[in-house]
Amino acid sequence: MKAISELKLPDNVRYTDDHEWAKPDGDTVRIGISDYAQDQLGDIVFVELPEVGSTFDKGAEFGTVESVKAVSELYMPMGGKVTAVNESLADEPERVNNDPYDGGWMIEIEASDAGEFDALKPKADYLEMLKG
């Protein structure tokens, strides 16, 4: 397990209490799980993601991550329509462990309410929550 100070937490993403992150990218928002979440889960062996075109409300379950330790649900940090899925995770789920933000992102959405991004935790607030 990593110490809090060792976690990679980019400044340009926002976080949820459930350890998902969201990052605006032009007209879409990229979503995944935080470095803290992947570290707590351990070696990820399977990722179940939705179909492109699926629509979810904020807080809805959109998939699961299976590790050698547990199966965890994935929750939408923002509502929207799935425009892309990281297909490489089907064959290489360990990408989430290696790089949860770039190589291990999970879905991209067209947000139904861009204002929901502002309600997510910036890095400093997320770090405070982790320190608990």
Backbone as CSV, one residue per row, in Angstrom:
resi,resn,N_x,N_y,N_z,CA_x,CA_y,CA_z,C_x,C_y,C_z
1,MET,0.838,-1.187,0.000,0.000,0.000,0.000,0.885,1.254,0.000
2,LYS,0.461,2.205,-0.792,1.191,3.462,-0.874,0.831,4.361,0.308
3,ALA,1.816,5.160,0.722,1.530,6.215,1.686,0.769,7.316,0.943
4,ILE,-0.025,8.096,1.655,-0.796,9.178,1.035,0.128,10.075,0.200
5,SER,1.322,10.344,0.705,2.261,11.231,0.010,2.788,10.632,-1.300
6,GLU,2.652,9.327,-1.482,3.141,8.664,-2.699,2.086,8.596,-3.806
7,LEU,0.853,8.933,-3.486,-0.224,8.827,-4.466,-0.074,9.846,-5.589
8,LYS,-0.397,9.404,-6.801,-0.442,10.312,-7.945,-1.857,10.861,-8.022
9,LEU,-1.980,12.154,-7.789,-3.285,12.815,-7.826,-3.148,14.081,-8.673
10,PRO,-3.436,13.980,-9.964,-3.300,15.150,-10.833,-4.186,16.315,-10.387
11,ASP,-3.694,17.519,-10.620,-4.438,18.733,-10.275,-5.597,18.997,-11.220
12,ASN,-5.525,18.452,-12.450,-6.515,18.801,-13.476,-7.713,17.863,-13.519
13,VAL,-7.882,17.046,-12.469,-9.067,16.199,-12.382,-9.781,16.507,-11.065
14,ARG,-11.043,16.087,-10.982,-11.823,16.215,-9.745,-12.208,14.817,-9.296
15,TYR,-12.453,14.674,-7.999,-12.648,13.353,-7.397,-13.992,13.239,-6.687
16,THR,-14.445,11.979,-6.522,-15.665,11.703,-5.760,-15.291,11.058,-4.427
17,ASP,-16.258,10.983,-3.526,-16.051,10.292,-2.255,-15.828,8.795,-2.475
18,ASP,-16.293,8.273,-3.613,-16.140,6.846,-3.928,-14.862,6.560,-4.717
19,HIS,-14.009,7.581,-4.890,-12.678,7.440,-5.505,-12.671,7.343,-7.027
20,GLU,-13.759,7.793,-7.664,-13.703,7.967,-9.110,-13.160,9.370,-9.381
21,TRP,-12.671,9.572,-10.599,-12.217,10.907,-11.009,-12.873,11.278,-12.331
22,ALA,-12.912,12.576,-12.604,-13.458,13.096,-13.858,-12.530,14.200,-14.357
23,LYS,-12.310,14.213,-15.673,-11.427,15.207,-16.283,-12.053,15.683,-17.589
24,PRO,-12.399,16.967,-17.670,-12.938,17.492,-18.922,-11.890,17.402,-20.035
25,ASP,-12.343,17.056,-21.229,-11.458,16.924,-22.380,-12.237,17.396,-23.601
26,GLY,-12.216,18.710,-23.843,-13.026,19.262,-24.926,-14.498,19.156,-24.598
27,ASP,-15.253,18.501,-25.484,-16.697,18.351,-25.282,-17.059,17.143,-24.431
28,THR,-16.067,16.355,-24.056,-16.338,15.153,-23.276,-15.650,15.224,-21.915
29,VAL,-15.996,14.268,-21.065,-15.375,14.141,-19.750,-14.869,12.706,-19.637
30,ARG,-13.589,12.555,-19.326,-12.986,11.239,-19.151,-13.121,10.850,-17.686
31,ILE,-13.393,9.561,-17.430,-13.682,9.061,-16.078,-12.866,7.798,-15.799
32,GLY,-12.430,7.668,-14.548,-11.715,6.469,-14.119,-11.717,6.392,-12.608
33,ILE,-10.824,5.544,-12.064,-10.683,5.461,-10.608,-9.330,6.052,-10.210
34,SER,-9.266,6.551,-8.999,-8.064,7.242,-8.531,-6.928,6.269,-8.234
35,ASP,-5.747,6.839,-8.127,-4.569,6.061,-7.755,-4.790,5.399,-6.385
36,TYR,-5.447,6.118,-5.479,-5.767,5.555,-4.168,-6.636,4.305,-4.318
37,ALA,-7.669,4.387,-5.157,-8.594,3.261,-5.335,-7.877,2.049,-5.912
38,GLN,-7.077,2.246,-6.973,-6.399,1.101,-7.576,-5.400,0.499,-6.593
39,ASP,-4.763,1.336,-5.779,-3.797,0.849,-4.793,-4.494,0.007,-3.720
40,GLN,-5.651,0.452,-3.276,-6.416,-0.292,-2.265,-6.934,-1.623,-2.812
41,LEU,-7.315,-1.632,-4.089,-7.850,-2.850,-4.705,-6.774,-3.910,-4.925
42,GLY,-5.563,-3.494,-5.214,-4.512,-4.449,-5.560,-4.560,-4.750,-7.049
43,ASP,-3.998,-5.874,-7.442,-3.887,-6.209,-8.864,-5.253,-6.382,-9.504
44,ILE,-5.545,-5.529,-10.469,-6.834,-5.565,-11.162,-6.764,-6.606,-12.274
45,VAL,-7.761,-7.508,-12.276,-7.766,-8.621,-13.232,-8.898,-8.543,-14.249
46,PHE,-9.903,-7.678,-13.995,-11.030,-7.575,-14.926,-11.746,-6.252,-14.705
47,VAL,-12.154,-5.620,-15.812,-12.935,-4.387,-15.752,-14.158,-4.568,-16.633
48,GLU,-15.343,-4.365,-16.065,-16.596,-4.441,-16.821,-17.098,-3.023,-17.034
49,LEU,-17.239,-2.639,-18.302,-17.642,-1.285,-18.648,-18.907,-1.305,-19.501
50,PRO,-19.634,-0.182,-19.543,-20.888,-0.131,-20.303,-20.650,-0.013,-21.807
51,GLU,-21.721,-0.142,-22.555,-21.683,0.035,-24.007,-21.671,1.532,-24.333
52,VAL,-21.005,1.880,-25.425,-21.091,3.241,-25.938,-22.561,3.523,-26.254
53,GLY,-23.028,4.694,-25.896,-24.427,5.059,-26.100,-25.264,4.932,-24.843
54,SER,-24.761,4.214,-23.831,-25.488,4.083,-22.560,-25.544,5.447,-21.877
55,THR,-26.632,5.687,-21.158,-26.798,6.943,-20.435,-26.972,6.645,-18.953
56,PHE,-26.304,7.436,-18.106,-26.354,7.238,-16.664,-26.532,8.569,-15.955
57,ASP,-27.229,8.533,-14.818,-27.337,9.697,-13.950,-26.121,9.748,-13.038
58,LYS,-25.846,10.924,-12.500,-24.774,11.071,-11.516,-25.028,10.107,-10.363
59,GLY,-23.999,9.385,-9.943,-24.110,8.449,-8.829,-24.547,7.051,-9.213
60,ALA,-24.973,6.861,-10.469,-25.420,5.536,-10.916,-24.212,4.621,-11.128
61,GLU,-24.433,3.326,-10.925,-23.372,2.343,-11.169,-23.199,2.162,-12.682
62,PHE,-21.953,2.262,-13.159,-21.716,2.107,-14.593,-20.828,0.922,-14.936
63,GLY,-20.325,0.221,-13.940,-19.483,-0.939,-14.213,-18.884,-1.483,-12.937
64,THR,-17.939,-2.418,-13.107,-17.248,-2.999,-11.963,-15.768,-3.184,-12.281
65,VAL,-14.988,-3.233,-11.214,-13.560,-3.535,-11.293,-13.326,-4.732,-10.387
66,GLU,-12.690,-5.759,-10.937,-12.397,-6.960,-10.150,-10.891,-7.050,-9.944
67,SER,-10.503,-7.217,-8.688,-9.089,-7.384,-8.361,-8.901,-8.730,-7.682
68,VAL,-7.663,-9.028,-7.349,-7.400,-10.282,-6.644,-8.033,-10.251,-5.247
69,LYS,-8.377,-9.056,-4.735,-8.951,-8.910,-3.403,-10.470,-8.823,-3.381
70,ALA,-11.052,-8.136,-4.385,-12.483,-7.818,-4.280,-13.047,-7.398,-5.637
71,VAL,-14.374,-7.306,-5.676,-15.069,-6.704,-6.818,-15.666,-5.395,-6.310
72,SER,-15.418,-4.307,-7.019,-15.928,-3.001,-6.614,-16.762,-2.393,-7.727
73,GLU,-17.863,-1.766,-7.336,-18.718,-1.081,-8.292,-18.083,0.254,-8.673
74,LEU,-18.391,0.697,-9.877,-17.951,2.001,-10.369,-19.173,2.906,-10.453
75,TYR,-19.053,4.136,-9.945,-20.175,5.059,-9.912,-19.864,6.318,-10.720
76,MET,-20.869,6.808,-11.407,-20.715,7.995,-12.246,-20.463,9.253,-11.404
77,PRO,-19.351,9.939,-11.639,-19.121,11.202,-10.935,-20.006,12.321,-11.490
78,MET,-20.472,12.135,-12.731,-21.349,13.093,-13.410,-22.305,12.291,-14.282
79,GLY,-23.472,12.838,-14.520,-24.401,12.178,-15.421,-24.030,12.439,-16.864
80,GLY,-24.402,11.508,-17.748,-24.157,11.731,-19.166,-24.251,10.474,-19.999
81,LYS,-23.961,10.663,-21.287,-24.012,9.578,-22.268,-22.600,9.123,-22.590
82,VAL,-22.375,7.806,-22.551,-21.054,7.236,-22.833,-20.743,7.398,-24.319
83,THR,-19.626,8.080,-24.602,-19.209,8.305,-25.995,-18.016,7.440,-26.377
84,ALA,-17.270,6.929,-25.369,-16.121,6.059,-25.638,-15.846,5.198,-24.421
85,VAL,-15.308,4.011,-24.686,-14.912,3.067,-23.640,-13.462,2.687,-23.916
86,ASN,-12.655,2.593,-22.869,-11.250,2.206,-23.041,-11.194,0.699,-23.312
87,GLU,-11.272,0.338,-24.599,-11.318,-1.066,-25.021,-10.070,-1.841,-24.612
88,SER,-8.938,-1.153,-24.462,-7.691,-1.849,-24.123,-7.752,-2.523,-22.753
89,LEU,-8.672,-2.076,-21.894,-8.771,-2.672,-20.552,-9.321,-4.099,-20.592
90,ALA,-9.981,-4.480,-21.681,-10.494,-5.848,-21.801,-9.341,-6.841,-21.797
91,ASP,-8.257,-6.514,-22.497,-7.096,-7.404,-22.574,-5.998,-7.040,-21.586
92,GLU,-5.990,-5.788,-21.127,-4.934,-5.324,-20.227,-5.519,-4.557,-19.034
93,PRO,-6.282,-5.224,-18.163,-6.885,-4.513,-17.032,-5.833,-3.913,-16.090
94,GLU,-4.621,-4.457,-16.127,-3.545,-3.958,-15.260,-3.145,-2.513,-15.602
95,ARG,-3.593,-2.019,-16.751,-3.325,-0.614,-17.102,-3.887,0.328,-16.045
96,VAL,-4.971,-0.090,-15.375,-5.552,0.738,-14.318,-4.564,0.852,-13.156
97,ASN,-3.861,-0.229,-12.839,-2.855,-0.191,-11.778,-1.637,0.637,-12.200
98,ASN,-1.210,0.466,-13.434,0.014,1.118,-13.903,-0.146,2.618,-14.099
99,ASP,-1.298,3.045,-14.566,-1.521,4.459,-14.869,-3.023,4.737,-14.876
100,PRO,-3.620,4.959,-13.694,-5.073,5.078,-13.603,-5.663,6.290,-14.324
101,TYR,-4.826,7.260,-14.703,-5.372,8.477,-15.309,-5.245,8.511,-16.832
102,ASP,-4.147,8.062,-17.370,-3.974,8.133,-18.821,-4.264,6.789,-19.479
103,GLY,-3.443,5.795,-19.240,-3.652,4.479,-19.859,-4.821,3.707,-19.288
104,GLY,-5.177,3.998,-18.028,-6.212,3.223,-17.353,-7.550,3.924,-17.198
105,TRP,-7.766,5.012,-17.962,-9.092,5.648,-17.916,-10.135,4.615,-18.343
106,MET,-11.385,4.837,-17.995,-12.416,3.826,-18.257,-13.430,4.226,-19.318
107,ILE,-14.076,5.375,-19.132,-15.078,5.812,-20.113,-14.942,7.307,-20.365
108,GLU,-15.505,7.730,-21.490,-15.692,9.152,-21.771,-17.188,9.371,-21.935
109,ILE,-17.643,10.500,-21.421,-19.068,10.815,-21.526,-19.270,12.208,-22.106
110,GLU,-20.445,12.392,-22.643,-20.946,13.722,-22.970,-21.807,14.084,-21.767
111,ALA,-21.334,15.016,-20.957,-22.011,15.339,-19.697,-23.387,15.953,-19.941
112,SER,-24.356,15.533,-19.134,-25.698,16.096,-19.249,-25.784,17.438,-18.520
113,ASP,-24.899,17.652,-17.529,-24.867,18.917,-16.789,-23.412,19.209,-16.418
114,ALA,-22.757,20.068,-17.190,-21.345,20.382,-16.961,-21.109,20.949,-15.565
115,GLY,-22.130,21.533,-14.961,-22.017,22.086,-13.617,-21.732,21.032,-12.553
116,GLU,-22.064,19.767,-12.848,-21.798,18.700,-11.869,-20.291,18.539,-11.622
117,PHE,-19.480,18.918,-12.596,-18.021,18.827,-12.423,-17.570,19.713,-11.264
118,ASP,-18.145,20.912,-11.170,-17.748,21.864,-10.131,-18.074,21.365,-8.722
119,ALA,-19.011,20.440,-8.620,-19.394,19.900,-7.318,-18.442,18.793,-6.844
120,LEU,-17.572,18.314,-7.728,-16.610,17.268,-7.354,-15.453,17.872,-6.569
121,LYS,-14.729,17.012,-5.856,-13.644,17.481,-5.000,-12.381,17.814,-5.797
122,PRO,-11.824,19.019,-5.582,-10.495,19.273,-6.139,-9.458,18.451,-5.356
123,LYS,-8.254,18.347,-5.885,-7.199,17.523,-5.293,-7.026,17.776,-3.787
124,ALA,-6.949,19.035,-3.375,-6.708,19.351,-1.958,-7.802,18.777,-1.062
125,ASP,-9.059,18.909,-1.491,-10.172,18.389,-0.687,-10.166,16.865,-0.659
126,TYR,-9.815,16.253,-1.790,-9.748,14.782,-1.853,-8.647,14.276,-0.930
127,LEU,-7.497,14.940,-0.942,-6.395,14.556,-0.066,-6.810,14.659,1.408
128,GLU,-7.502,15.732,1.759,-7.981,15.888,3.141,-8.911,14.744,3.531
129,MET,-9.785,14.341,2.601,-10.694,13.236,2.872,-9.895,11.948,3.108
130,LEU,-8.872,11.704,2.280,-8.063,10.491,2.429,-7.314,10.459,3.748
131,LYS,-6.853,11.610,4.186,-6.127,11.694,5.453,-7.073,11.464,6.634
132,GLY,-8.369,11.792,6.396,-9.468,11.527,7.307,-9.222,11.968,8.720
